[in-house]
């Protein structure tokens, strides 16, 4: 995994502030492969409760995470009971790592 402990802690703190204590954050994509270099950070923010306005939540999480990681591009995917589940969600759940 190409995130250090400090970065992971920052991302978890941001998720806690943005989505609450029951939110889980999962890293997926190229950042899991230690043999690669560069690339964006792909995060899945898992929520147990429905999200009323998902786009602003994902945008705030991505912007704050990007700032915390020195401007690195961050993509945030949301998973909640009221949101449609797509194949990318399946891949993130299957291969992602809970932070």
DAFENFEN-V806435 format. One record per residue. N is the residue number from 1. RES is the residue in one small letter. D_FIRST is the distance of its C-alpha to the first C-alpha in Angstrom with 2 decimals. Layout:
n->[N,N]
res->[RES,RES]
d_first->[D_FIRST,D_FIRST]
This chain:
n->[1,2,3,4,5,6,7,8,9,10,11,12,13,14,15,16,17,18,19,20,21,22,23,24,25,26,27,28,29,30,31,32,33,34,35,36,37,38,39,40,41,42,43,44,45,46,47,48,49,50,51,52,53,54,55,56,57,58,59,60,61,62,63,64,65,66,67,68,69,70,71,72,73,74,75,76,77,78,79,80,81,82,83,84,85,86,87,88,89,90,91,92,93,94,95,96,97,98,99]
res->[x,x,x,x,x,x,x,x,x,x,x,x,x,x,x,x,x,x,x,x,x,x,x,x,x,x,x,x,x,x,x,x,x,x,x,x,x,x,x,x,x,x,x,x,x,x,x,x,x,x,x,x,x,x,x,x,x,x,x,x,x,x,x,x,x,x,x,x,x,x,x,x,x,x,x,x,x,x,x,x,x,x,x,x,x,x,x,x,x,x,x,x,x,x,x,x,x,x,x]
d_first->[0.00,3.77,5.71,8.04,10.34,13.02,11.36,10.36,13.93,15.45,14.12,15.35,18.57,19.19,18.81,21.21,23.67,23.64,23.66,24.75,23.86,23.50,20.81,17.39,14.32,11.80,8.80,9.45,10.04,8.86,5.84,4.28,6.00,5.68,9.42,9.97,11.09,12.15,12.39,12.78,10.82,11.94,12.82,15.21,17.61,19.53,23.05,25.72,28.59,29.86,29.02,32.18,30.84,27.29,27.21,27.70,25.12,22.40,23.68,23.78,20.26,18.97,21.28,20.47,16.68,17.35,19.66,17.35,14.74,17.62,18.69,15.60,16.43,15.25,16.43,17.30,18.60,20.90,21.88,25.14,28.23,30.29,27.93,28.02,25.23,24.24,22.46,19.34,19.33,19.60,16.63,14.47,15.97,15.67,12.15,10.48,8.99,11.36,10.45]
